[in-house]
Each structure stands twice: as C-alpha cells, then as structure tokens.
Amino acid sequence: MKYGLTQISKEEFDNLHAFVRACFDQGYQRRDPPLLKSISIHHSWAPQEHQEYLARNDSLGVTMGTHEFDIWITPAYKGPVFKFYMTLAHELVHGYAGLKYGHNAHWRRWFYRVLFHLVEAKIIPTPESDIQSVLLSVELSYNPKWWQSGAAGLVDEAINKAQQEHSKVLDSYWSRLA
C-alpha cells in the first residue's frame, strides 16, 4: 500500500487500518476482501480518471475503486483531530463495505459499528460527545427524516451488535498485528 498522509504516521494508520479490518472480519462473507492500494492527501496519487474531480473537490475524503481501492483525504486536516479519524473510518468503510452502497442503511450500520469499536478500544481519540450522540448526528446528516424511519433504531442496532462482538473484534485485531 502506498502511504501519503501527513497527519499521522504510517504505523498509526496501519494500526487503525488493522482494527477496521478486524471489525469486518466479524461479518465478511467473501473469501477475498478488497485491497487498499493507496491513501493520500495528494490528488495526483488517485487513479487518473478521478484526479480532476479531486483537484476541484471540497470533500473531506473520497474512496475510489471496487476490489482494489484508493482513498484521498483532504489536506485541510492539519492535525489528527476526532473528525480526521472519523473521515478515515468513513472512507475505509466505503472500501470494505462496498462503494455500491453509498451512504445507505447497510453502509451506515457498518460505519456505526466500526466507529463504536474504534472509540471503545481507544484506537482513535474520544469524541467530545458520547458515541451514541455522534452516531445519531451522522444519521441525521444522511437520513434527515430519521425520526420517521426509525433510524435511531438503526444506530441502537449497530451499537448493540458492536457491543456483542467487541471482544471478537479485539481478538481479531491482535491476531492481525501478530
């Protein structure tokens, strides 16, 4: 994997990445998971067909590809604040859950589980608000009518699943590091 983030060291990213992959170990049905090819703040590292878009884009991050994927993170992040880590997790979940899901309920369940695990294991900084409030805020941004659709239930479902599987995620993480 080609590494080009300036906000954290490659070693810290590798630990976070291993943890995200350990989360997906709990639900993968595929034998051959996707492969992260590169992660960078440099739009020139992205596949050619995406470079112009990234050069004029104001996104916090973008994931490109399917079985092999690349991630671009905005260079506007100057330090490793919670929102930076949340963006990393967001983009990694796109890569591992599948870009075809966009920000639908399937993707959001995975994102909520992964973010819960990362905070619970202290792999990323603790947010200023409790994790459930953070996840409900995310849900509101992707599903503005969440109160009508039972999305609070989606957040609760993801948290409950994450709590049940947390020790297995930790075991998987440690085995990935070994």
Backbone as CSV, one residue per row, in Angstrom:
resi,resn,N_x,N_y,N_z,CA_x,CA_y,CA_z,C_x,C_y,C_z
1,MET,0.840,-1.175,0.000,0.000,0.000,0.000,0.888,1.242,0.000
2,LYS,0.516,2.183,-0.836,1.231,3.452,-0.935,0.626,4.415,0.087
3,TYR,1.477,5.032,0.936,1.003,5.860,2.040,1.422,7.307,1.852
4,GLY,0.454,8.219,1.948,0.752,9.632,1.764,-0.049,10.565,2.649
5,LEU,-0.298,10.173,3.898,-0.939,11.087,4.847,0.146,11.793,5.650
6,THR,-0.102,13.048,6.006,0.853,13.800,6.818,0.363,13.987,8.248
7,GLN,-0.896,13.709,8.513,-1.486,13.970,9.819,-1.092,12.927,10.863
8,ILE,-0.874,11.697,10.444,-0.460,10.630,11.359,0.617,9.786,10.667
9,SER,1.377,9.078,11.481,2.426,8.221,10.934,1.823,7.001,10.236
10,LYS,2.608,6.394,9.381,2.149,5.174,8.713,1.879,4.079,9.745
11,GLU,2.690,4.002,10.783,2.488,2.996,11.824,1.140,3.185,12.521
12,GLU,0.785,4.436,12.837,-0.511,4.673,13.477,-1.651,4.328,12.516
13,PHE,-1.490,4.704,11.242,-2.524,4.351,10.272,-2.643,2.837,10.139
14,ASP,-1.514,2.141,10.071,-1.548,0.682,9.933,-2.310,0.032,11.091
15,ASN,-2.138,0.558,12.305,-2.877,0.030,13.462,-4.375,0.287,13.316
16,LEU,-4.739,1.499,12.920,-6.143,1.823,12.719,-6.727,0.964,11.605
17,HIS,-5.996,0.829,10.516,-6.449,0.035,9.370,-6.651,-1.436,9.772
18,ALA,-5.715,-1.985,10.534,-5.845,-3.368,11.008,-7.093,-3.511,11.880
19,PHE,-7.378,-2.491,12.668,-8.555,-2.552,13.527,-9.844,-2.521,12.709
20,VAL,-9.890,-1.659,11.697,-11.077,-1.606,10.832,-11.269,-2.948,10.135
21,ARG,-10.195,-3.523,9.649,-10.296,-4.835,9.002,-10.766,-5.898,9.995
22,ALA,-10.337,-5.800,11.248,-10.789,-6.744,12.277,-12.294,-6.613,12.503
23,CYS,-12.824,-5.404,12.399,-14.279,-5.215,12.509,-14.979,-5.965,11.388
24,PHE,-14.448,-5.855,10.175,-15.074,-6.523,9.038,-14.879,-8.030,9.074
25,ASP,-13.899,-8.521,9.810,-13.738,-9.967,9.969,-14.987,-10.591,10.576
26,GLN,-15.749,-9.786,11.328,-16.935,-10.303,12.007,-18.135,-10.487,11.082
27,GLY,-18.043,-9.959,9.853,-19.207,-10.060,9.000,-18.922,-10.440,7.568
28,TYR,-17.668,-10.640,7.237,-17.339,-10.902,5.841,-17.819,-12.256,5.377
29,GLN,-18.486,-12.259,4.266,-18.901,-13.497,3.626,-17.995,-13.813,2.437
30,ARG,-17.259,-12.804,1.986,-16.373,-13.013,0.834,-15.074,-13.661,1.287
31,ARG,-14.480,-14.439,0.417,-13.187,-15.047,0.732,-12.042,-14.084,0.472
32,ASP,-12.254,-13.168,-0.449,-11.187,-12.295,-0.901,-11.587,-10.831,-0.683
33,PRO,-11.279,-10.265,0.493,-11.705,-8.890,0.763,-10.990,-7.885,-0.141
34,PRO,-11.550,-6.691,-0.271,-10.921,-5.661,-1.092,-9.520,-5.310,-0.577
35,LEU,-8.737,-4.695,-1.437,-7.360,-4.325,-1.112,-7.200,-2.820,-1.205
36,LEU,-6.723,-2.197,-0.142,-6.424,-0.766,-0.149,-5.089,-0.565,-0.860
37,LYS,-5.116,0.131,-2.008,-3.904,0.376,-2.794,-3.141,1.593,-2.320
38,SER,-3.876,2.689,-2.012,-3.197,3.908,-1.574,-4.132,4.750,-0.728
39,ILE,-3.510,5.523,0.153,-4.231,6.528,0.930,-3.335,7.744,0.989
40,SER,-3.897,8.900,0.637,-3.041,10.072,0.484,-3.841,11.365,0.545
41,ILE,-3.117,12.447,0.773,-3.679,13.790,0.648,-3.410,14.355,-0.741
42,HIS,-2.687,13.633,-1.562,-2.290,14.095,-2.893,-3.267,13.580,-3.944
43,HIS,-3.998,14.488,-4.589,-4.956,14.034,-5.605,-4.245,13.393,-6.795
44,SER,-2.968,13.713,-6.985,-2.220,13.121,-8.102,-1.958,11.627,-7.903
45,TRP,-2.157,11.113,-6.685,-1.979,9.687,-6.431,-3.216,8.882,-6.820
46,ALA,-4.321,9.555,-6.992,-5.576,8.874,-7.320,-5.531,8.367,-8.755
47,PRO,-6.385,7.420,-9.082,-6.481,6.992,-10.477,-6.739,8.202,-11.378
48,GLN,-6.150,8.181,-12.547,-6.192,9.306,-13.485,-7.599,9.869,-13.677
49,GLU,-8.576,8.990,-13.814,-9.941,9.447,-14.104,-10.583,10.230,-12.954
50,HIS,-9.969,10.212,-11.767,-10.522,10.918,-10.607,-9.738,12.175,-10.240
51,GLN,-8.584,12.385,-10.828,-7.704,13.468,-10.400,-8.306,14.859,-10.591
52,GLU,-8.936,15.104,-11.721,-9.528,16.426,-11.951,-10.640,16.704,-10.936
53,TYR,-11.476,15.717,-10.698,-12.556,15.856,-9.713,-11.985,16.194,-8.336
54,LEU,-10.959,15.472,-7.913,-10.375,15.709,-6.589,-9.716,17.078,-6.493
55,ALA,-9.119,17.542,-7.588,-8.436,18.834,-7.587,-9.410,19.985,-7.339
56,ARG,-10.669,19.840,-7.736,-11.644,20.916,-7.552,-12.703,20.571,-6.505
57,ASN,-12.509,19.535,-5.767,-13.470,18.987,-4.825,-13.258,19.596,-3.442
58,ASP,-14.332,19.729,-2.669,-14.200,20.194,-1.289,-14.608,19.124,-0.274
59,SER,-14.619,17.867,-0.694,-14.943,16.757,0.211,-13.851,16.588,1.261
60,LEU,-14.213,15.933,2.349,-13.237,15.597,3.384,-12.454,14.348,3.008
61,GLY,-13.058,13.496,2.200,-12.404,12.285,1.745,-13.201,11.657,0.619
62,VAL,-12.514,10.845,-0.179,-13.146,10.155,-1.293,-12.507,8.780,-1.422
63,THR,-13.338,7.762,-1.620,-12.863,6.409,-1.894,-13.183,6.089,-3.338
64,MET,-12.197,5.517,-4.047,-12.354,5.217,-5.469,-11.934,3.777,-5.710
65,GLY,-12.708,3.057,-6.522,-12.361,1.686,-6.876,-13.351,0.702,-6.300
66,THR,-13.106,-0.570,-6.572,-14.004,-1.605,-6.056,-13.189,-2.672,-5.349
67,HIS,-12.703,-3.677,-6.086,-11.947,-4.743,-5.424,-10.604,-4.229,-4.899
68,GLU,-9.995,-3.335,-5.637,-8.835,-2.587,-5.152,-9.294,-1.149,-5.079
69,PHE,-8.960,-0.459,-3.985,-9.463,0.902,-3.848,-8.385,1.850,-3.354
70,ASP,-8.590,3.124,-3.671,-7.708,4.211,-3.260,-8.542,5.182,-2.433
71,ILE,-7.883,5.830,-1.473,-8.560,6.828,-0.646,-7.781,8.129,-0.714
72,TRP,-8.517,9.210,-0.914,-7.964,10.549,-0.830,-8.589,11.223,0.380
73,ILE,-7.754,11.873,1.194,-8.198,12.637,2.366,-7.771,14.085,2.152
74,THR,-8.659,15.016,2.444,-8.332,16.420,2.247,-7.086,16.829,3.031
75,PRO,-6.207,17.614,2.413,-5.049,18.131,3.148,-5.425,19.250,4.115
76,ALA,-6.702,19.651,4.140,-7.145,20.705,5.063,-7.002,20.278,6.524
77,TYR,-7.040,18.970,6.779,-6.800,18.500,8.152,-5.332,18.723,8.477
78,LYS,-5.077,19.546,9.471,-3.687,19.836,9.851,-3.191,18.940,10.972
79,GLY,-4.104,18.371,11.720,-3.718,17.501,12.818,-4.716,16.380,12.989
80,PRO,-4.376,15.408,13.808,-5.239,14.239,13.993,-6.355,14.481,15.011
81,VAL,-7.329,15.277,14.644,-8.493,15.529,15.500,-9.520,14.416,15.282
82,PHE,-10.527,14.340,16.149,-11.526,13.279,16.039,-12.147,13.240,14.650
83,LYS,-12.491,14.388,14.082,-13.148,14.415,12.770,-12.239,13.830,11.681
84,PHE,-10.940,14.019,11.792,-9.994,13.409,10.854,-10.101,11.884,10.928
85,TYR,-10.081,11.332,12.139,-10.192,9.877,12.306,-11.550,9.369,11.838
86,MET,-12.576,10.155,12.083,-13.909,9.775,11.636,-13.949,9.710,10.109
87,THR,-13.265,10.647,9.448,-13.186,10.637,7.983,-12.419,9.415,7.492
88,LEU,-11.309,9.081,8.152,-10.565,7.870,7.776,-11.458,6.639,7.876
89,ALA,-12.155,6.519,9.004,-13.046,5.364,9.196,-14.137,5.360,8.130
90,HIS,-14.709,6.509,7.862,-15.764,6.647,6.854,-15.296,6.104,5.507
91,GLU,-14.124,6.532,5.074,-13.622,6.120,3.761,-13.217,4.650,3.752
92,LEU,-12.617,4.165,4.826,-12.269,2.742,4.887,-13.526,1.868,4.845
93,VAL,-14.592,2.308,5.502,-15.835,1.544,5.469,-16.392,1.520,4.047
94,HIS,-16.285,2.631,3.314,-16.703,2.602,1.904,-15.927,1.528,1.152
95,GLY,-14.622,1.463,1.373,-13.797,0.487,0.668,-14.142,-0.947,1.014
96,TYR,-14.385,-1.227,2.295,-14.621,-2.602,2.727,-16.086,-3.033,2.656
97,ALA,-17.019,-2.117,2.860,-18.444,-2.478,2.746,-18.870,-2.505,1.285
98,GLY,-18.222,-1.678,0.461,-18.540,-1.620,-0.964,-19.110,-0.268,-1.354
99,LEU,-18.520,0.342,-2.357,-18.970,1.658,-2.813,-20.391,1.627,-3.359
100,LYS,-20.829,0.474,-3.810,-22.181,0.389,-4.384,-23.261,0.749,-3.369
101,TYR,-22.934,0.715,-2.077,-23.920,1.012,-1.053,-24.054,2.497,-0.752
102,GLY,-23.145,3.322,-1.268,-23.218,4.754,-0.980,-23.286,4.978,0.521
103,HIS,-24.254,5.763,0.966,-24.458,6.010,2.392,-25.786,5.405,2.857
104,ASN,-26.177,4.289,2.240,-27.457,3.672,2.604,-27.377,2.995,3.981
105,ALA,-28.460,2.392,4.404,-28.535,1.801,5.736,-27.477,0.712,5.950
106,HIS,-27.198,-0.094,4.926,-26.160,-1.122,5.046,-24.818,-0.479,5.380
107,TRP,-24.435,0.538,4.631,-23.157,1.218,4.874,-23.153,1.877,6.254
108,ARG,-24.258,2.550,6.604,-24.308,3.256,7.884,-24.184,2.282,9.055
109,ARG,-24.806,1.105,8.969,-24.654,0.112,10.045,-23.181,-0.237,10.244
110,TRP,-22.485,-0.499,9.130,-21.062,-0.822,9.231,-20.266,0.353,9.797
111,PHE,-20.545,1.542,9.302,-19.816,2.720,9.781,-20.030,2.906,11.275
112,TYR,-21.252,2.775,11.754,-21.546,2.955,13.172,-20.841,1.892,14.016
113,ARG,-20.850,0.665,13.538,-20.151,-0.402,14.268,-18.660,-0.117,14.345
114,VAL,-18.074,0.208,13.204,-16.626,0.459,13.161,-16.264,1.641,14.057
115,LEU,-16.989,2.737,13.959,-16.682,3.908,14.773,-16.838,3.598,16.261
116,PHE,-17.882,2.859,16.614,-18.059,2.454,18.007,-16.839,1.669,18.485
117,HIS,-16.420,0.670,17.706,-15.269,-0.156,18.094,-14.001,0.678,18.236
118,LEU,-13.759,1.581,17.298,-12.552,2.414,17.340,-12.504,3.276,18.600
119,VAL,-13.636,3.842,18.970,-13.694,4.675,20.175,-13.581,3.803,21.423
120,GLU,-14.331,2.706,21.453,-14.340,1.807,22.619,-12.944,1.257,22.914
121,ALA,-12.198,0.923,21.869,-10.851,0.361,22.036,-9.778,1.436,22.191
122,LYS,-10.194,2.699,22.121,-9.277,3.831,22.243,-8.205,3.852,21.156
123,ILE,-8.596,3.389,19.969,-7.710,3.442,18.804,-7.707,4.871,18.246
124,ILE,-8.818,5.562,18.422,-8.923,6.963,17.999,-9.308,7.793,19.225
125,PRO,-9.124,9.117,19.150,-9.494,9.962,20.300,-10.984,9.856,20.622
126,THR,-11.304,10.063,21.868,-12.694,10.070,22.314,-13.359,11.355,21.825
127,PRO,-14.557,11.244,21.256,-15.249,12.459,20.807,-15.704,13.298,22.001
128,GLU,-15.985,14.573,21.742,-16.461,15.457,22.816,-17.816,15.006,23.343
129,SER,-18.681,14.514,22.457,-19.981,13.976,22.859,-19.868,12.462,22.994
130,ASP,-20.843,11.841,23.657,-20.832,10.391,23.730,-21.023,9.813,22.324
131,ILE,-20.576,8.592,22.120,-20.568,7.992,20.781,-21.983,7.869,20.213
132,GLN,-22.969,7.593,21.030,-24.330,7.484,20.505,-24.796,8.825,19.933
133,SER,-24.476,9.918,20.589,-24.842,11.246,20.071,-24.138,11.528,18.756
134,VAL,-22.873,11.137,18.656,-22.127,11.316,17.409,-22.794,10.542,16.286
135,LEU,-23.135,9.286,16.555,-23.747,8.448,15.528,-25.132,8.953,15.134
136,LEU,-25.899,9.431,16.093,-27.211,9.998,15.767,-27.058,11.261,14.914
137,SER,-26.027,12.028,15.166,-25.755,13.214,14.352,-25.409,12.823,12.917
138,VAL,-24.617,11.774,12.772,-24.290,11.268,11.435,-25.565,10.788,10.750
139,GLU,-26.374,10.052,11.493,-27.626,9.533,10.935,-28.510,10.673,10.445
140,LEU,-28.586,11.734,11.208,-29.388,12.888,10.813,-28.858,13.521,9.524
141,SER,-27.534,13.542,9.361,-26.973,14.151,8.147,-27.238,13.304,6.903
142,TYR,-27.257,11.986,7.029,-27.507,11.118,5.876,-28.974,10.739,5.712
143,ASN,-29.742,10.890,6.775,-31.141,10.491,6.750,-31.939,11.546,7.511
144,PRO,-32.164,12.715,6.875,-32.785,13.839,7.582,-34.152,13.536,8.193
145,LYS,-34.844,12.531,7.704,-36.156,12.177,8.264,-36.047,10.948,9.161
146,TRP,-34.922,10.833,9.889,-34.662,9.651,10.702,-35.754,9.396,11.721
147,TRP,-36.367,10.424,12.245,-37.403,10.219,13.260,-38.640,9.538,12.677
148,GLN,-38.811,9.645,11.357,-39.949,8.988,10.707,-39.608,7.556,10.300
149,SER,-38.336,7.297,10.049,-37.950,5.998,9.508,-37.388,5.038,10.543
150,GLY,-37.329,5.455,11.792,-36.804,4.565,12.816,-35.293,4.452,12.797
151,ALA,-34.606,5.467,12.291,-33.157,5.399,12.178,-32.448,5.384,13.521
152,ALA,-33.080,5.957,14.539,-32.473,5.846,15.869,-32.341,4.373,16.214
153,GLY,-33.295,3.577,15.746,-33.212,2.131,15.918,-32.030,1.549,15.173
154,LEU,-31.691,2.108,14.011,-30.533,1.648,13.246,-29.249,1.898,14.033
155,VAL,-29.142,3.068,14.644,-27.971,3.390,15.471,-27.917,2.451,16.667
156,ASP,-29.044,2.264,17.350,-29.082,1.358,18.510,-28.719,-0.075,18.100
157,GLU,-29.250,-0.496,16.956,-28.942,-1.837,16.447,-27.440,-2.001,16.219
158,ALA,-26.824,-1.009,15.591,-25.384,-1.081,15.305,-24.563,-1.089,16.597
159,ILE,-24.945,-0.262,17.555,-24.228,-0.219,18.835,-24.382,-1.546,19.565
160,ASN,-25.589,-2.090,19.609,-25.806,-3.384,20.279,-24.970,-4.482,19.633
161,LYS,-24.959,-4.518,18.307,-24.152,-5.512,17.585,-22.674,-5.337,17.920
162,ALA,-22.222,-4.085,17.922,-20.808,-3.806,18.221,-20.460,-4.221,19.657
163,GLN,-21.339,-3.958,20.596,-21.076,-4.358,21.985,-20.976,-5.875,22.096
164,GLN,-21.843,-6.591,21.401,-21.832,-8.056,21.445,-20.560,-8.645,20.838
165,GLU,-20.046,-8.019,19.804,-18.905,-8.588,19.080,-17.563,-7.962,19.461
166,HIS,-17.549,-7.014,20.391,-16.326,-6.253,20.652,-15.141,-7.142,21.049
167,SER,-15.350,-8.119,21.900,-14.213,-8.977,22.301,-13.681,-9.776,21.105
168,LYS,-14.551,-10.191,20.198,-14.102,-10.899,18.992,-13.312,-9.971,18.072
169,VAL,-13.747,-8.712,17.980,-13.009,-7.730,17.175,-11.618,-7.527,17.763
170,LEU,-11.540,-7.404,19.080,-10.227,-7.240,19.722,-9.334,-8.442,19.462
171,ASP,-9.886,-9.651,19.580,-9.103,-10.863,19.295,-8.600,-10.860,17.862
172,SER,-9.461,-10.500,16.925,-9.093,-10.455,15.518,-8.019,-9.400,15.273
173,TYR,-8.169,-8.256,15.923,-7.179,-7.173,15.792,-5.811,-7.649,16.265
174,TRP,-5.757,-8.257,17.445,-4.464,-8.710,17.968,-3.860,-9.784,17.071
175,SER,-4.675,-10.654,16.517,-4.129,-11.681,15.621,-3.627,-11.053,14.316
176,ARG,-4.260,-9.975,13.868,-3.775,-9.277,12.674,-2.431,-8.604,12.914
177,LEU,-2.210,-8.163,14.142,-0.937,-7.494,14.476,0.205,-8.478,14.703
178,ALA,-0.149,-9.716,15.028,0.879,-10.725,15.353,1.690,-11.122,14.130
